[in-house]
């Protein structure tokens, strides 16, 4: 009969209670760990989900305004509290957007009876108005003082009209761009078919130039960067390069057989939206082909197109909207053909304008204004932009690109995750290629060939190497190891295989030819000089062999294909950090193989080397696989070594000599500069979520295999 609790000694009952308490504590701790992992996953998921929330538009807010002339332009401030309109009489009026029956807050005459009005692309609230005699003014809406006083109109070049044409002829077309702060570019076409161009500023006199045209022109567009001028004449599009005040014709393209076409400049760079006579819209920009830049169509947008659509672009983001005469509304991002939003607004819209941040839309009809709220905070992040190739402006072809920041005004966010995911697995793969031969060779030698006494010393010493901080390894790799590898490139490439061969050959030869009983440590005293000799020979012969084979050092021979901080440096440094992990787990697996298996193999006439290859390694294969999986998971999640030992270039290049950027390093680099709640911020959380899933899957799979192996070998060892 089993001993009851009553009959147990008090000391035994105390031990039983302690055992139950410890078991309960371990169980609770495990559950808390799992709960923590789930909370981390849920937190990352909630931070990422807003990226994939579809765009939405609120209900229309009607506003009655007191207007006597049709509007030529609309706009509103950032807070969407005040709107403005410029009418055909040259009056600039401000209205409150918070009242249904609004009267003008202020009204000011900008220019009497203007015949032309143009808005600078990529700039909010900046306009140029011209009279019939060709004189013009530049005006901008000022909301800065709206909190304490009424908004007003500013005139950067003065209220006195200026002349663009030296001959004083009337203008038929006009376009405006602000190249730099306080410097304005204007281009126009005169009634006698001359293209006039001028650079204006408050601190220098106007600089003017002109070109005689061969045919009538329907539209002019200055790009927001102030570097190019597009001229549309029928179905022919001409592109002029702007050099100071000189215009140089670069190319002329035929758009189609029919006309008219309509041009709209996207903010930022030099991309154009061209609306065809049938209402279809395509994006065009410069692409380098055959060592020269040429204008090409790169994107066709899918929508129900009709002639005479109203097309308006946001001031800052590469987002635009089309509005059909029947009220059909579509919202697009330039990086994908499918619309972000389809809806229906009022018919008979005369003018339309976005809020500066793209979170509002202002329409004018014959009945007054209609104000809509738009929820579209992340138009530059789509499933396609994250995982598929996108043709970005001025790129020669569609590509996977990660470029979150830029010092240029033409910045376009590029958030493809493919380069950083590729870099993560590239770094992990090269690190494993370096670590696996050394770790497994060392594990085989330690578990099977090394004496028991020496094993008790060597194994803990190697495992202690795993506690070395990775930041130290990364610092040494970036400052010292990278130049050394550059000089001894061939030697470094050959060392892993040479060392693994020396270790295994030494173990096999010692067991075959040496006396059966060697004092502990003698095999190590033989092995270490061989390793040192191998390293010395490789580093001594390597530079000489490079010159003999390639005529110059190997890194010179590779040229631009070689970066000093590259995947090789990362592989060596991170491989050094992985060796203790893989060695320890693999050695345990090899050592756990029952001795009866190897003894039976030897008794049947197999050599020790045959026993290792055909008996010990297959029996320990599951444990070795577990070690490799854990090492790979560790490599995928590594941060500091990758951050400090490579150039952090997010490119997809499998070359051993090119840089890379990994997921963890990308988060460490860019999270401090990410604005909370921005697209960049949430994409970094998406990066963290992807990294979490990768490491969780790899480590869970490896741990499950390792536990199963342990149970299996424990049973085998306990068997009679």
DRENBA-884265 format. One line per 8 residues: their letters; for each residue x, y, z of C-alpha. Coordinates in pm, 1 decimal. Example, Ala and Ser with C-alpha at 12.3 -4.5 7.8 and 13.67 -1.06 7.14 Angstrom:
AS	1230.0 -450.0 780.0; 1367.0 -106.0 714.0
END
This chain:
XXXXXXXX	0.0 0.0 0.0; 105.9 351.2 -78.7; 207.8 560.7 216.1; -65.0 809.1 313.1; -6.1 1170.6 405.3; -96.9 1100.5 766.0; 170.9 837.0 800.8; 440.1 1051.5 635.5
XXXXXXXX	716.3 1206.0 835.6; 669.8 1583.9 887.0; 984.3 1647.5 685.8; 841.2 1447.8 393.9; 512.5 1639.7 413.5; 706.8 1966.6 407.6; 902.0 1854.3 102.3; 578.9 1752.3 -70.1
XXXXXXXX	426.8 2094.4 -4.1; 744.0 2263.5 -133.7; 735.6 2047.1 -445.9; 370.5 2135.6 -510.7; 441.6 2505.3 -452.0; 738.2 2503.8 -687.1; 534.5 2317.8 -948.1; 254.1 2570.7 -917.9
XXXXXXXX	500.4 2861.6 -936.6; 663.5 2719.5 -1249.1; 322.9 2663.6 -1409.4; 207.3 3016.2 -1328.0; 536.2 3161.5 -1453.4; 502.2 2971.5 -1780.2; 147.0 3093.6 -1823.3; 259.1 3450.2 -1752.3
XXXXXXXX	531.6 3418.8 -2015.5; 275.3 3298.9 -2269.2; 39.2 3578.4 -2168.4; 319.5 3833.0 -2208.9; 394.2 3703.6 -2556.4; 28.0 3724.5 -2649.1; 3.9 4080.6 -2512.1; 308.7 4182.0 -2715.1
XXXXXXXX	150.5 4031.1 -3024.0; -183.0 4205.1 -2959.7; -10.4 4539.3 -2896.0; 186.8 4516.1 -3219.8; -124.3 4410.2 -3407.5; -327.8 4706.3 -3281.0; -43.8 4943.6 -3375.3; -35.8 4798.1 -3727.5
XXXXXXXX	-407.3 4762.6 -3806.8; -467.4 5135.7 -3883.2; -233.1 5101.3 -4182.1; -484.3 4877.1 -4356.5; -796.3 5068.6 -4262.4; -968.2 5172.5 -4587.6; -1011.8 5538.9 -4670.8; -1347.6 5687.2 -4575.2
XXXXXXXX	-1539.0 6008.9 -4631.4; -1780.9 6172.7 -4389.8; -2117.4 6329.4 -4455.2; -2141.5 6654.2 -4645.4; -2161.1 6972.0 -4441.5; -2342.5 7235.6 -4652.5; -2233.5 7598.8 -4621.2; -2417.5 7889.8 -4774.2
XXXXXXXX	-2186.8 8168.8 -4890.2; -2252.5 8516.4 -5017.6; -2079.5 8517.2 -5356.8; -2148.9 8732.2 -5660.1; -1898.4 8583.4 -5906.6; -1791.7 8224.9 -5986.9; -1483.5 8091.0 -5812.7; -1152.5 8039.2 -5985.5
XXXXXXXX	-984.5 7868.4 -5687.5; -1068.4 7730.9 -5341.8; -871.6 7641.4 -5031.5; -875.8 7612.4 -4653.7; -643.8 7618.3 -4354.6; -491.5 7316.9 -4178.7; -753.9 7309.2 -3902.7; -1034.5 7338.5 -4160.5
XXXXXXXX	-1188.7 7631.1 -3977.4; -1151.5 7892.7 -4251.9; -1192.5 7858.7 -4625.1; -1118.5 8098.5 -4906.1; -1211.6 8155.0 -5266.7; -1074.5 8369.7 -5546.4; -1348.6 8475.8 -5786.5; -1350.4 8589.3 -6145.4
XXXXXXXX	-1349.6 8957.1 -6035.1; -1015.0 8912.9 -5859.6; -1164.4 8920.9 -5510.6; -1005.8 8708.0 -5239.7; -1261.8 8614.5 -4974.5; -1229.0 8423.2 -4646.1; -1528.4 8238.2 -4498.7; -1569.6 8049.3 -4171.2
XXXXXXXX	-1627.8 7677.4 -4220.5; -1797.6 7643.3 -3883.2; -2117.8 7832.8 -3979.9; -2387.6 7718.3 -4222.3; -2478.0 8071.9 -4332.1; -2144.1 8241.2 -4365.5; -2050.2 8595.5 -4447.4; -1698.2 8688.0 -4554.2
XXXXXXXX	-1453.0 8738.6 -4271.7; -1239.7 8953.0 -4496.9; -1254.4 9047.0 -4861.0; -968.2 9192.1 -5058.6; -908.8 9278.1 -5422.4; -604.2 9085.7 -5539.7; -605.8 9195.6 -5902.5; -884.3 9369.4 -6090.0
XXXXXXXX	-1056.1 9153.0 -6354.5; -794.2 8880.6 -6396.4; -798.6 8679.2 -6715.4; -565.1 8404.9 -6590.4; -515.9 8230.2 -6256.6; -273.7 7950.0 -6174.6; -183.8 7773.2 -5851.5; 167.1 7653.6 -5773.2
XXXXXXXX	177.1 7273.6 -5769.6; 296.8 7127.2 -5443.8; 240.5 7456.7 -5259.6; -70.3 7537.5 -5062.5; -243.6 7871.0 -5107.0; 3.2 8023.8 -5357.2; -142.6 8178.3 -5673.7; -50.4 8397.7 -5966.9
XXXXXXXX	-313.5 8617.8 -6133.7; -266.4 8797.9 -6466.2; -462.4 9073.0 -6641.8; -541.4 9109.3 -7008.2; -237.0 9329.9 -7059.3; -4.6 9054.7 -6936.9; 77.0 9204.2 -6597.5; 55.4 8972.6 -6298.3
XXXXXXXX	77.5 8948.5 -5920.0; 163.8 8662.3 -5682.7; -62.3 8619.7 -5379.2; -80.5 8374.5 -5090.8; -335.1 8316.2 -4817.5; -212.4 8381.6 -4463.5; -390.4 8203.7 -4177.9; -115.3 8259.6 -3920.9
XXXXXXXX	-300.6 8534.3 -3742.2; -645.6 8380.2 -3776.3; -663.2 8301.4 -3406.9; -634.0 8660.7 -3295.5; -732.1 8858.0 -3605.5; -880.2 8811.9 -3949.0; -687.6 8615.0 -4213.8; -533.7 8811.9 -4494.0
XXXXXXXX	-367.4 8793.0 -4833.6; 5.1 8842.8 -4872.1; 192.9 8956.9 -5180.5; 549.1 8815.7 -5181.3; 649.2 9024.7 -5485.9; 444.9 9328.7 -5389.2; 94.2 9442.5 -5480.8; 213.3 9631.9 -5783.8
XXXXXXXX	164.4 9416.0 -6096.7; 480.9 9291.1 -6265.0; 555.6 9219.9 -6629.4; 661.0 8878.2 -6753.1; 691.5 8967.5 -7122.5; 943.4 9233.7 -7216.1; 721.5 9338.2 -7512.1; 419.3 9378.2 -7288.2
XXXXXXXX	193.6 9143.0 -7486.3; -108.2 8977.0 -7332.9; -70.9 8627.0 -7192.8; -284.6 8332.7 -7297.1; -133.8 8082.2 -7050.5; 41.3 8116.0 -6714.9; 206.0 7874.6 -6468.4; 381.5 7925.6 -6132.9
XXXXXXXX	632.2 7740.1 -5911.8; 824.0 7830.2 -5598.0; 1168.6 7686.1 -5662.1; 1310.1 7801.1 -5330.0; 1171.4 8001.6 -5044.0; 1121.4 8354.9 -5169.9; 1213.0 8266.7 -5531.4; 932.9 8228.0 -5785.6
XXXXXXXX	937.2 8089.4 -6137.3; 672.6 8195.8 -6386.7; 618.7 8084.7 -6744.2; 360.4 8201.6 -6991.1; 260.5 8200.6 -7353.6; 190.3 8529.0 -7524.6; -76.9 8594.8 -7784.7; 190.8 8600.3 -8057.5
XXXXXXXX	308.0 8245.1 -7969.7; 614.5 8315.7 -7762.3; 711.6 8117.8 -7455.2; 827.9 8363.8 -7187.6; 998.8 8263.4 -6866.9; 1110.5 8460.8 -6563.2; 1271.6 8412.1 -6224.8; 1144.9 8658.6 -5964.2
XXXXXXXX	1246.8 8737.7 -5608.6; 1213.7 9020.8 -5362.6; 1591.2 9056.1 -5326.8; 1698.6 9059.8 -5694.5; 1566.5 9202.5 -6023.7; 1364.0 8977.9 -6255.9; 1555.0 8749.8 -6491.3; 1360.2 8697.0 -6815.5
XXXXXXXX	1398.0 8487.3 -7128.8; 1178.8 8383.9 -7421.7; 1145.8 8123.1 -7697.5; 946.1 8144.8 -8018.9; 691.0 7863.9 -8060.8; 579.7 7697.0 -8382.3; 222.8 7612.1 -8287.1; -55.5 7704.3 -8051.8
XXXXXXXX	-24.6 7584.7 -7693.6; -313.0 7462.7 -7477.9; -144.8 7420.5 -7139.9; 174.0 7497.8 -6943.9; 287.3 7321.0 -6626.0; 588.9 7401.0 -6409.8; 694.9 7110.0 -6190.5; 706.7 7168.7 -5813.9
XXXXXXXX	1084.3 7124.7 -5801.9; 1124.4 7408.5 -6053.3; 1347.3 7202.7 -6281.3; 1118.0 7123.8 -6573.1; 847.5 7287.4 -6779.6; 586.2 7088.1 -6970.8; 414.2 7236.3 -7274.4; 107.3 7075.3 -7431.2
XXXXXXXX	23.6 7156.9 -7793.1; -262.9 6943.7 -7921.5; -151.7 6584.0 -7872.1; 220.2 6665.7 -7843.0; 391.6 6710.5 -7507.1; 724.4 6896.2 -7492.1; 958.1 6882.3 -7194.8; 1194.7 7173.3 -7124.1
XXXXXXXX	1485.2 7160.6 -6881.6; 1524.9 7476.6 -6672.9; 1883.1 7595.3 -6626.7; 1879.0 7921.5 -6435.3; 1672.4 8134.0 -6678.0; 1736.1 7928.3 -6989.8; 1489.5 7674.4 -7126.8; 1632.2 7375.7 -7313.3
XXXXXXXX	1403.0 7146.6 -7509.4; 1480.2 6788.0 -7406.5; 1216.3 6587.0 -7588.0; 875.3 6587.2 -7746.8; 624.9 6303.0 -7704.8; 307.1 6221.5 -7892.8; 37.8 6131.5 -7641.2; -218.4 5990.3 -7880.9
XXXXXXXX	-419.3 6050.6 -8192.1; -692.0 6260.5 -8036.3; -706.5 6570.2 -7820.0; -761.3 6755.4 -7592.3; -549.0 6633.6 -7304.1; -529.5 6779.9 -6954.7; -210.0 6807.1 -6746.9; -188.7 6809.3 -6367.2
XXXXXXXX	139.2 6817.1 -6175.5; 174.2 6593.0 -5873.0; 342.4 6747.0 -5568.5; 701.5 6674.6 -5483.2; 897.7 6600.2 -5795.4; 825.6 6617.8 -6166.0; 550.0 6360.2 -6217.0; 252.0 6445.3 -6437.6
XXXXXXXX	-104.9 6323.6 -6444.9; -232.2 6326.5 -6801.6; -604.3 6293.1 -6857.5; -694.8 6167.0 -7204.4; -998.5 6278.5 -7406.2; -1186.8 5965.6 -7295.5; -1128.0 6051.5 -6929.2; -857.1 5792.6 -6857.3
XXXXXXXX	-571.0 5905.7 -6636.9; -204.8 5798.9 -6654.4; 100.3 5902.6 -6459.9; 410.7 6010.9 -6653.7; 760.2 6095.2 -6533.8; 1126.4 6090.4 -6642.2; 1292.1 5750.5 -6666.3; 1656.2 5687.7 -6748.4
XXXXXXXX	1680.8 5456.1 -7048.3; 1995.9 5396.8 -7250.9; 2184.7 5666.2 -7056.8; 1932.3 5937.8 -7130.7; 1619.8 6060.0 -6956.9; 1291.3 6026.0 -7136.7; 929.6 6082.9 -7043.5; 732.2 5760.9 -7008.4
XXXXXXXX	384.2 5650.0 -6895.7; 427.4 5435.2 -6585.9; 86.9 5397.7 -6424.0; -271.6 5367.9 -6542.7; -543.5 5429.1 -6288.4; -857.3 5215.6 -6285.6; -1171.1 5423.3 -6256.0; -1494.6 5499.4 -6438.5
XXXXXXXX	-1361.0 5773.4 -6657.5; -1560.3 6033.7 -6843.7; -1453.6 6335.6 -7045.6; -1425.1 6663.1 -6855.5; -1353.9 6504.1 -6520.1; -1243.6 6743.3 -6247.5; -897.9 6632.4 -6128.0; -734.7 6782.7 -5817.9
XXXXXXXX	-413.5 6678.0 -5637.7; -331.2 6719.7 -5269.0; -82.4 6995.2 -5181.9; 183.2 6771.4 -5028.8; 110.0 6402.7 -5075.8; 97.9 6217.5 -5407.3; -276.5 6171.0 -5374.8; -536.0 6298.9 -5617.8
XXXXXXXX	-909.0 6279.2 -5675.5; -1128.6 6269.9 -5983.6; -1485.5 6396.8 -5988.1; -1715.9 6316.8 -6277.8; -1990.8 6555.5 -6388.7; -2252.6 6318.0 -6242.9; -2084.9 6333.2 -5899.4; -1883.6 6008.9 -5913.3
XXXXXXXX	-1579.5 6051.6 -5689.6; -1257.3 5847.0 -5680.1; -954.1 5893.6 -5456.9; -616.4 5761.6 -5573.6; -262.3 5720.4 -5451.7; 5.9 5740.6 -5720.0; 164.7 5409.8 -5616.8; -125.1 5182.4 -5714.1
XXXXXXXX	-380.5 5168.3 -5995.0; -679.9 5081.1 -5780.6; -865.9 5366.6 -5610.0; -841.4 5412.8 -5235.7; -1202.9 5527.2 -5220.3; -1505.0 5540.3 -5447.7; -1808.5 5749.1 -5363.8; -2069.8 5986.9 -5492.7
XXXXXXXX	-2081.4 6360.8 -5428.5; -2300.3 6638.5 -5557.2; -2343.1 6692.2 -5928.1; -2252.9 7019.6 -6092.0; -1937.3 7087.1 -5888.8; -1755.1 7394.6 -6015.4; -1439.7 7388.9 -5800.6; -1277.6 7140.5 -5562.7
XXXXXXXX	-982.3 7164.9 -5322.7; -815.3 6943.2 -5062.4; -723.0 7044.8 -4711.5; -344.6 7085.0 -4666.5; -316.1 6749.4 -4488.0; -557.2 6571.8 -4720.9; -809.5 6514.1 -4440.8; -1079.4 6735.8 -4587.5
XXXXXXXX	-1242.9 6831.6 -4915.7; -1412.7 7157.7 -5009.2; -1653.7 7178.5 -5303.4; -1835.3 7470.6 -5458.4; -2164.5 7430.4 -5643.9; -2432.7 7673.4 -5751.2; -2595.0 7627.5 -5406.8; -2277.8 7709.4 -5209.7
XXXXXXXX	-2004.2 7511.0 -5039.9; -1993.5 7152.1 -4925.5; -1732.9 7044.5 -4672.4; -1633.0 6678.2 -4635.7; -1405.6 6511.4 -4381.2; -1172.2 6247.9 -4528.7; -1007.6 5971.7 -4328.3; -701.4 5874.1 -4534.3
XXXXXXXX	-395.0 5902.5 -4308.2; -175.9 5639.0 -4477.9; -213.9 5656.7 -4857.3; 155.8 5576.9 -4909.6; 123.4 5237.5 -4738.4; -70.6 4966.7 -4916.8; -43.9 4592.0 -4937.7; 107.5 4637.6 -5281.3
XXXXXXXX	370.5 4887.8 -5166.2; 474.5 4659.8 -4877.4; 513.0 4333.5 -5064.1; 518.8 4406.4 -5437.3; 736.9 4603.6 -5674.3; 636.1 4966.5 -5718.5; 749.5 5202.8 -5992.4; 857.7 5509.2 -5798.7
XXXXXXXX	920.7 5847.3 -5957.2; 1240.5 5866.2 -6167.2; 1324.2 5498.8 -6106.6; 1418.3 5305.7 -6422.1; 1179.8 5020.6 -6342.2; 955.0 4885.5 -6066.2; 1154.9 4783.3 -5761.5; 1146.2 4685.9 -5395.7
XXXXXXXX	1263.8 4998.0 -5210.8; 1290.3 5100.9 -4847.6; 1357.3 5473.7 -4817.0; 1172.4 5624.0 -4525.7; 1345.4 5962.4 -4514.6; 1509.2 6202.0 -4754.3; 1662.8 6546.5 -4744.0; 1491.5 6652.4 -5068.4
XXXXXXXX	1160.0 6827.4 -5107.0; 1061.6 6571.8 -5368.3; 1064.6 6301.3 -5100.2; 837.4 6005.8 -5165.2; 805.9 5750.7 -4888.9; 901.0 5398.7 -4990.9; 810.5 5130.9 -4738.6; 871.9 4797.1 -4905.5
XXXXXXXX	950.3 4532.0 -4644.2; 1113.2 4297.0 -4892.1; 1465.6 4453.0 -4874.3; 1482.9 4432.6 -4492.7; 1334.6 4082.5 -4482.7; 1581.2 3973.0 -4749.2; 1865.2 4135.7 -4554.8; 1757.2 3957.2 -4237.8
XXXXXXXX	1768.2 3614.0 -4392.4; 2082.0 3698.7 -4588.3; 2268.6 3792.1 -4270.4; 2134.3 3485.6 -4090.4; 2226.7 3254.3 -4378.9; 2586.0 3377.0 -4404.9; 2627.2 3364.9 -4028.2; 2505.0 3005.8 -4028.8
XXXXXXXX	2744.8 2918.0 -4311.6; 3028.4 3043.1 -4093.1; 2908.0 2897.6 -3764.3; 2781.0 2553.6 -3869.0; 3112.9 2399.0 -3981.2; 3300.9 2524.9 -3674.7; 3026.5 2449.6 -3421.7; 2942.8 2102.2 -3551.7
XXXXXXXX	3306.9 2003.6 -3599.5; 3383.6 2119.6 -3247.8; 3077.3 1938.6 -3112.0; 3171.1 1610.4 -3281.6; 3527.8 1635.6 -3159.1; 3428.1 1727.0 -2802.0; 3150.4 1468.8 -2765.8; 3316.0 1174.7 -2931.3
XXXXXXXX	3693.7 1214.8 -2950.2; 3787.7 1432.3 -2652.5; 3864.4 1283.8 -2313.4; 3601.5 1316.4 -2041.0; 3818.8 1529.0 -1813.3; 3908.5 1774.8 -2083.9; 3547.0 1790.0 -2199.9; 3438.8 1908.9 -1854.9
XXXXXXXX	3668.3 2208.2 -1900.8; 3633.1 2291.8 -2268.5; 3253.8 2272.9 -2298.2; 3172.9 2527.9 -2021.4; 3447.4 2756.4 -2153.3; 3289.2 2765.6 -2500.4; 2941.4 2814.6 -2353.1; 3067.6 3115.1 -2154.7
XXXXXXXX	3159.8 3275.8 -2488.4; 2785.2 3301.3 -2555.0; 2758.5 3558.9 -2274.4; 2982.7 3804.0 -2458.5; 2773.1 4118.8 -2532.3; 2678.6 4144.4 -2897.0; 2744.5 4518.9 -2894.3; 3108.5 4442.8 -2821.3
XXXXXXXX	3121.0 4191.7 -3106.4; 2957.0 4444.3 -3340.7; 3197.9 4721.1 -3238.0; 3502.1 4502.5 -3294.0; 3360.8 4382.0 -3625.9; 3288.8 4730.6 -3757.4; 3614.1 4898.6 -3648.5; 3875.8 4621.7 -3664.6
XXXXXXXX	3741.1 4315.7 -3841.5; 3608.0 4488.0 -4156.2; 3950.1 4633.2 -4262.7; 4121.6 4303.6 -4179.9; 3876.8 4105.7 -4392.3; 3922.8 4353.6 -4675.9; 4300.7 4293.2 -4678.8; 4288.4 3915.5 -4618.1
XXXXXXXX	3970.7 3848.3 -4816.5; 4069.5 3519.0 -4979.0; 4207.8 3381.6 -4653.1; 3890.2 3464.6 -4463.7; 3674.4 3300.4 -4729.6; 3868.2 2974.7 -4704.8; 3920.9 2959.1 -4326.6; 3586.1 2801.5 -4218.7
XXXXXXXX	3632.3 2498.0 -4439.5; 4003.8 2469.4 -4359.9; 3951.1 2482.5 -3983.1; 3663.8 2235.9 -3991.2; 3875.0 1995.1 -4197.0; 4172.1 2030.6 -3962.3; 3962.0 1969.3 -3649.7; 3789.4 1661.8 -3788.5
XXXXXXXX	4106.3 1521.4 -3943.6; 4298.0 1568.7 -3619.4; 4033.1 1385.1 -3420.1; 4018.7 1096.0 -3663.5; 4396.2 1057.3 -3691.0; 4449.8 1079.8 -3315.8; 4206.2 799.3 -3251.4; 4347.2 581.4 -3525.6
XXXXXXXX	4721.7 615.5 -3486.3; 4784.1 743.2 -3134.1; 4816.1 516.7 -2831.6; 4486.2 414.3 -2679.4; 4542.2 591.9 -2350.0; 4663.8 946.5 -2380.9; 4694.2 1179.1 -2084.1; 4410.7 1431.7 -2070.1
XXXXXXXX	4489.5 1744.4 -2263.9; 4745.9 1594.1 -2499.8; 4500.3 1588.8 -2792.0; 4423.6 1954.9 -2733.5; 4794.9 2038.0 -2722.1; 4823.8 1877.0 -3062.9; 4507.8 2040.0 -3204.1; 4576.7 2401.9 -3103.5
XXXXXXXX	4913.1 2431.2 -3282.5; 4751.7 2286.4 -3594.0; 4472.5 2545.7 -3579.9; 4720.4 2828.3 -3527.1; 4935.9 2696.7 -3811.9; 4634.0 2675.8 -4043.0; 4528.8 3034.8 -3965.8; 4885.3 3161.4 -4009.8
XXXXXXXX	4929.7 2985.6 -4343.6; 4594.6 3115.4 -4472.3; 4672.0 3476.9 -4378.6; 5027.9 3452.6 -4509.1; 4950.7 3292.7 -4842.1; 4613.5 3462.3 -4903.7; 4731.8 3812.8 -5018.4; 5004.8 3657.3 -5235.3
XXXXXXXX	4757.1 3415.8 -5389.5; 4512.0 3700.4 -5462.4; 4774.4 3885.0 -5666.5; 4870.5 3566.1 -5850.9; 4512.4 3474.7 -5937.6; 4356.8 3819.7 -6002.3; 4655.8 4044.4 -6071.0; 4564.4 4270.6 -5776.0
XXXXXXXX	4406.2 4240.8 -5430.3; 4069.4 4073.0 -5449.6; 3871.4 4370.6 -5311.1; 4025.7 4592.9 -5581.0; 3939.5 4337.7 -5845.0; 3576.1 4335.4 -5728.9; 3558.2 4719.0 -5750.8; 3212.8 4865.8 -5687.0
XXXXXXXX	3082.7 4518.2 -5611.4; 3269.3 4524.8 -5279.7; 3170.5 4727.3 -4972.6; 3398.7 4722.7 -4672.2; 3110.1 4658.2 -4432.5; 2929.3 4378.2 -4603.2; 2750.8 4050.6 -4550.7; 3082.2 3869.1 -4505.6
XXXXXXXX	3173.4 4085.3 -4205.4; 2829.1 4027.2 -4059.3; 2854.7 3655.4 -4126.7; 3190.1 3623.1 -3949.2; 3093.5 3841.0 -3652.3; 2747.1 3696.7 -3602.9; 2875.1 3347.2 -3677.1; 3119.7 3391.8 -3388.7
XXXXXXXX	2823.8 3478.2 -3164.1; 2625.5 3175.0 -3285.7; 2902.0 2916.9 -3241.5; 2854.6 2875.6 -2860.5; 2477.9 2825.6 -2898.9; 2495.0 2572.2 -3178.3; 2795.4 2396.3 -3024.1; 2635.9 2353.9 -2682.9
XXXXXXXX	2305.9 2211.7 -2807.3; 2464.1 1994.2 -3075.9; 2724.7 1859.9 -2835.4; 2452.3 1768.6 -2586.3; 2265.0 1586.0 -2859.9; 2574.0 1396.3 -2969.2; 2676.6 1313.1 -2614.0; 2323.7 1190.2 -2537.4
XXXXXXXX	2343.7 915.8 -2796.1; 2351.7 590.9 -2595.8; 2701.2 447.1 -2571.7; 2561.0 103.9 -2657.5; 2496.6 217.4 -3015.0; 2853.2 325.1 -3082.0; 2993.7 24.5 -2895.0; 2777.2 -211.1 -3098.7
XXXXXXXX	2891.9 -44.7 -3418.9; 3257.6 -81.2 -3321.6; 3200.3 -441.9 -3219.4; 3058.7 -517.7 -3564.4; 3383.1 -398.5 -3724.5; 3307.1 -35.8 -3811.9; 3576.6 224.7 -3765.8; 3527.6 514.0 -3531.7
XXXXXXXX	3483.5 752.7 -3824.1; 3219.8 523.3 -3978.6; 3050.0 503.7 -3641.1; 3033.7 882.2 -3614.7; 2898.6 931.3 -3968.5; 2650.9 644.0 -3988.3; 2546.3 586.3 -3627.8; 2608.6 881.8 -3397.3
XXXXXXXX	2511.9 1165.7 -3633.4; 2184.9 1005.4 -3756.1; 2085.9 929.0 -3398.7; 2154.8 1288.0 -3295.9; 2013.7 1444.7 -3612.2; 1699.4 1571.1 -3443.9; 1899.7 1741.2 -3168.9; 2142.9 1887.3 -3420.5
XXXXXXXX	1850.8 2020.0 -3623.4; 1711.4 2177.0 -3309.4; 2046.8 2344.8 -3244.1; 2055.7 2482.4 -3596.5; 1699.6 2613.5 -3570.7; 1767.5 2787.9 -3241.7; 2084.2 2936.6 -3387.2; 1897.5 3053.0 -3695.5
XXXXXXXX	1625.0 3211.4 -3483.2; 1892.1 3388.2 -3283.0; 2050.5 3516.8 -3604.0; 1715.9 3643.8 -3738.9; 1656.6 3850.6 -3424.4; 2011.4 3987.7 -3393.1; 2034.9 4367.0 -3378.1; 2365.8 4518.3 -3267.5
XXXXXXXX	2604.4 4308.3 -3474.1; 2409.8 4373.2 -3794.5; 2368.0 4739.0 -3702.7; 2738.7 4802.1 -3645.6; 2904.7 4560.6 -3883.8; 2728.6 4639.5 -4210.8; 2647.2 4947.7 -4413.2; 2273.9 4918.5 -4337.5
XXXXXXXX	2184.1 4953.3 -4703.0; 1833.0 4813.6 -4769.1; 1904.1 4644.3 -5102.0; 1814.6 4305.5 -5243.0; 2152.0 4166.9 -5344.5; 2266.9 3816.3 -5269.4; 2634.3 3908.3 -5303.3; 2859.9 3821.2 -5012.5
XXXXXXXX	3038.8 4152.9 -5054.6; 2740.8 4392.6 -5046.5; 2576.4 4550.4 -4745.5; 2230.5 4479.2 -4609.0; 1975.3 4592.2 -4355.2; 1794.9 4353.1 -4123.6; 1455.9 4385.2 -3956.4; 1584.7 4436.2 -3604.1
XXXXXXXX	1855.1 4680.2 -3714.4; 1598.8 4875.2 -3916.1; 1384.2 4922.4 -3606.9; 1681.9 5030.1 -3395.8; 1796.8 5281.0 -3659.8; 1469.1 5448.4 -3750.8; 1239.3 5424.5 -3450.0; 1400.5 5726.7 -3273.9
XXXXXXXX	1325.6 5952.8 -3571.9; 976.1 5821.4 -3646.4; 689.7 6057.2 -3568.6; 431.6 5891.5 -3344.5; 125.0 5786.9 -3541.8; 286.9 5847.2 -3883.8; 310.2 5595.4 -4165.4; 677.5 5547.0 -4088.5
XXXXXXXX	597.8 5480.9 -3721.4; 334.2 5217.2 -3791.6; 537.0 5045.8 -4062.8; 817.8 5004.0 -3810.2; 567.1 4836.4 -3579.2; 470.9 4614.5 -3871.3; 840.6 4531.7 -3908.3; 851.7 4438.1 -3541.0
XXXXXXXX	542.8 4219.8 -3585.3; 700.2 4035.4 -3878.7; 1020.1 3985.7 -3678.2; 819.3 3861.8 -3378.4; 639.4 3605.0 -3593.1; 961.7 3482.6 -3753.3; 1151.9 3439.5 -3428.4; 852.6 3290.8 -3247.3
XXXXXXXX	796.0 3029.0 -3516.3; 1162.4 2930.5 -3544.0; 1226.8 2916.1 -3170.6; 902.5 2731.6 -3096.1; 971.4 2468.6 -3360.2; 1329.0 2422.4 -3239.5; 1229.2 2396.6 -2875.3; 958.3 2139.0 -2952.9
XXXXXXXX	1208.3 1921.1 -3136.9; 1463.0 1958.0 -2859.3; 1215.4 1856.4 -2586.2; 1099.8 1556.9 -2785.5; 1460.2 1450.0 -2834.7; 1535.1 1484.8 -2463.9; 1240.7 1263.7 -2367.0; 1338.2 1003.5 -2623.5
XXXXXXXX	1701.9 977.6 -2516.2; 1611.6 982.8 -2148.7; 1398.3 675.5 -2200.6; 1674.5 501.8 -2397.9; 1928.2 562.9 -2124.9; 1698.6 436.2 -1853.8; 1619.8 117.6 -2037.4; 1790.8 -200.8 -1899.4
END
